């Protein structure tokens, strides 16, 4: 059984930090290189940074699959939209419907928060994720390049899905 648990403690944030380290190094090294992966993990995915993000309105949820941490998501309400900041599943657990359950959960959160759409950003070279988002109804709404410091940028597509 797969369930999502609200992350609300230092223990949870440390677990997410560990999950992020595993997922990001496996998935993003080929796309952006290990130096940028390490930089982004330190800048955006340490337990301390996650705790700060939560204090500023972000919500993190740990995805548990048969009582085993399988991944995590992060969401934040932004006006009429729910911004899906992060959705990650460990490589060995992909293809089992866990991501679909997480997306269904995200849609239910959008409805609970009276949002009319879900928005996200995805690296323009992350073709498998882009295809997965398109398959479940997201449309490409543009591009965004954000300077994140240290000579690095996030070169992303913006995508959105309307919520009925």
C-alpha positions as CSV (number, residue, x, y, z in Angstrom):
1,X,0.0,0.0,0.0
2,X,1.2,3.5,-0.9
3,X,0.5,6.5,1.4
4,X,1.7,10.0,1.7
5,X,2.7,11.3,5.1
6,X,3.0,15.0,6.0
7,X,6.6,15.8,6.8
8,X,6.6,17.9,10.0
9,X,9.7,17.0,12.0
10,X,13.4,17.2,11.8
11,X,13.4,13.4,11.5
12,X,11.2,13.7,8.4
13,X,13.3,16.4,6.9
14,X,16.5,14.3,7.3
15,X,14.8,11.4,5.6
16,X,13.8,13.6,2.7
17,X,17.4,14.9,2.5
18,X,18.6,11.3,2.2
19,X,16.0,10.5,-0.5
20,X,16.9,13.6,-2.4
21,X,20.6,12.7,-2.4
22,X,19.8,9.3,-3.8
23,X,17.3,10.4,-6.5
24,X,19.0,13.5,-7.6
25,X,22.5,11.9,-8.1
26,X,21.0,9.0,-10.0
27,X,18.6,11.0,-12.2
28,X,20.1,14.4,-12.7
29,X,23.9,13.8,-13.0
30,X,23.5,12.8,-16.7
31,X,21.4,15.9,-17.3
32,X,23.2,18.7,-15.4
33,X,26.4,17.1,-14.1
34,X,27.4,16.0,-10.6
35,X,28.8,19.5,-9.6
36,X,25.5,21.2,-10.2
37,X,23.6,18.3,-8.6
38,X,25.7,18.6,-5.4
39,X,25.3,22.4,-5.4
40,X,21.5,22.2,-5.8
41,X,21.2,19.5,-3.1
42,X,23.1,21.7,-0.7
43,X,21.1,24.8,-1.7
44,X,17.6,23.4,-1.9
45,X,17.4,19.9,-0.2
46,X,19.1,19.9,3.1
47,X,17.0,19.2,6.2
48,X,17.6,22.8,7.4
49,X,16.5,24.3,4.0
50,X,13.4,22.1,3.9
51,X,12.5,23.2,7.4
52,X,12.8,26.8,6.3
53,X,10.7,26.1,3.2
54,X,8.0,24.6,5.4
55,X,8.0,27.6,7.7
56,X,7.4,29.7,4.5
57,X,4.3,27.7,3.4
58,X,5.7,24.7,1.5
59,X,4.4,21.3,2.4
60,X,6.5,18.2,2.0
61,X,5.1,14.7,2.0
62,X,7.0,11.4,2.3
63,X,5.7,8.7,-0.1
64,X,5.6,5.4,1.8
65,X,5.2,2.2,-0.1
66,X,4.6,-0.9,2.1
67,X,6.1,1.1,5.0
68,X,9.3,1.8,3.1
69,X,10.2,5.4,2.1
70,X,9.8,5.5,-1.7
71,X,10.1,9.2,-2.5
72,X,8.6,12.6,-1.7
73,X,6.7,15.5,-3.0
74,X,6.6,19.2,-2.2
75,X,3.7,21.6,-2.9
76,X,2.9,25.2,-2.2
77,X,-0.3,27.2,-3.0
78,X,0.4,30.2,-5.3
79,X,-2.7,32.2,-5.8
80,X,-5.2,30.0,-7.8
81,X,-2.5,27.4,-8.5
82,X,-0.9,24.6,-6.6
83,X,2.8,24.6,-7.4
84,X,4.2,21.1,-7.5
85,X,7.8,21.9,-6.6
86,X,9.1,18.4,-6.3
87,X,8.0,14.8,-7.0
88,X,10.6,12.1,-6.8
89,X,10.4,8.3,-6.6
90,X,13.4,6.1,-6.0
91,X,14.7,4.4,-9.1
92,X,14.1,0.8,-7.9
93,X,10.5,1.6,-7.1
94,X,9.5,3.4,-10.3
95,X,7.0,1.7,-12.6
96,X,4.8,0.5,-9.8
97,X,2.2,3.2,-9.9
98,X,3.7,5.1,-7.0
99,X,4.1,8.3,-9.0
100,X,0.5,8.1,-10.2
101,X,-0.7,7.8,-6.6
102,X,1.4,10.8,-5.7
103,X,-0.1,12.8,-8.6
104,X,-3.7,11.8,-7.6
105,X,-2.8,12.9,-4.0
106,X,-1.5,16.3,-5.4
107,X,-4.7,16.8,-7.4
108,X,-6.8,16.2,-4.2
109,X,-4.6,18.7,-2.4
110,X,-5.2,21.2,-5.2
111,X,-9.0,20.7,-4.8
112,X,-8.8,21.0,-1.0
113,X,-6.9,24.3,-1.4
114,X,-9.4,25.6,-4.0
115,X,-6.9,25.7,-6.8
116,X,-7.9,25.6,-10.4
117,X,-4.7,24.2,-11.7
118,X,-1.4,22.5,-10.8
119,X,1.8,24.1,-12.1
120,X,5.4,22.8,-12.2
121,X,8.8,23.4,-13.7
122,X,10.8,20.6,-15.3
123,X,14.3,20.7,-16.8
124,X,14.1,21.1,-20.6
125,X,16.4,18.0,-21.1
126,X,14.4,15.8,-18.7
127,X,12.5,14.2,-21.6
128,X,11.1,11.1,-19.7
129,X,9.6,13.3,-17.0
130,X,8.2,15.7,-19.6
131,X,6.5,12.8,-21.5
132,X,5.1,11.5,-18.2
133,X,3.6,14.9,-17.3
134,X,2.1,15.3,-20.8
135,X,0.6,11.8,-20.6
136,X,-1.4,12.8,-17.5
137,X,-2.6,16.1,-18.9
138,X,0.0,18.7,-18.3
139,X,0.7,21.2,-21.1
140,X,3.9,23.1,-21.8
141,X,3.2,26.8,-21.0
142,X,6.7,28.3,-21.7
143,X,10.3,28.4,-20.6
144,X,12.1,29.9,-17.6
145,X,15.8,30.3,-17.0
146,X,16.6,31.0,-13.3
147,X,20.0,31.9,-12.0
148,X,20.6,29.9,-8.9
149,X,24.1,31.2,-8.1
150,X,27.6,29.8,-8.4
151,X,27.4,30.1,-12.2
152,X,24.4,27.6,-12.5
153,X,21.0,28.1,-13.9
154,X,17.8,26.1,-14.0
155,X,16.7,25.8,-17.6
156,X,13.1,24.7,-17.4
157,X,9.8,24.3,-19.1
158,X,6.8,25.6,-17.2
159,X,3.8,23.2,-17.3
160,X,0.3,23.2,-16.0
161,X,-2.8,21.0,-15.6
162,X,-6.3,22.3,-15.1
163,X,-8.2,20.8,-12.1
164,X,-11.9,20.0,-12.6
